[in-house]
Amino acid sequence: MAKSKKKFYAVGVGQVPGIYETWSGSGGAEAQVRGFPGARYKGFSSLDDAQTWMSAFTGTRERKKEAPLNADDETAANGKDIRIYTDGGCINNPGPGGYGVVLLRGNKRIELSGGFRHTTNNRMELTACIEGLKHLDTRASVVIFSDSRYVVNGIEKGWAKRWRSKGWMRTPDHPAENADLWRQLLDLCDFHDVEFSWVRGHAGNPENERCDRLATRAAAGTDLLKDTAFETNRTTRPVQKGLFD
């Protein structure tokens, strides 16, 4: 009897820890462990088994030197009290997802993350911003760095406010996607003084990459939360793909 083909590759310790569906190629698991000291990885025939194995690594944290802000980050953060870096994504899309947040205020640093059992990339990008702002207990001046053009343009170009003014309709015939999360984010932005700045993902920005690791580990964890709004809505209409994902 032929052995079952391994379809999931879990990287517990490597360049970018997470669960991968391919071994070879620049986006595969091999690239994350090749030449990485002390790399830990394993192949599995089921996603559940891979997630269970990865759960042993979700509490570990990389030891790395604190990097200074990039010049572009310093410009964007001028006059702002708090810098928040965010990232979110899924294992497949839709699928198990996670978000990661790094909050910086002076010498203080806070990291946040969480995972959901079935969601989308865009919902995790929005959730990361929401969770970062919700962590602030008083009104603050904030710049949020995100590699999601969907999120940044939605706020900075006024798309979300326009959708809200039209009863969360993108066009007369099409509702705006993720209205529940956009509503929360706009409310938080109305309370705080918030600006959004786009950063290129996987381009060497240390805090963006840290958020990516936090989100990846959260998505690969166990006991993931239920994204109730998404799981309920997807039974009545399909997710719109391709525009931002």
Secondary structure, 3 states (H helix, E strand, C coil): CCCCCCCEEEEEECCCCEEECCCCCCCCCHHHHCCCCCCEEEEECCHHHHHHHHCCCCCCCCCCCCCCCCHHHHHHCCCCCEEEEEEEEECCCCEEEEEEEEEEECCEEEEEEEEEEEECHHHHHHHHHHHHHHCCCCCCEEEEEECCHHHHHHHHCCHHHHHHHCCCEEECCEECCCHHHHHHHHHHHHHCEEEEEECCCCCCCHHHHHHHHHHHHHHCCCCCECCHHHHHHCCCCCCCCCCCC
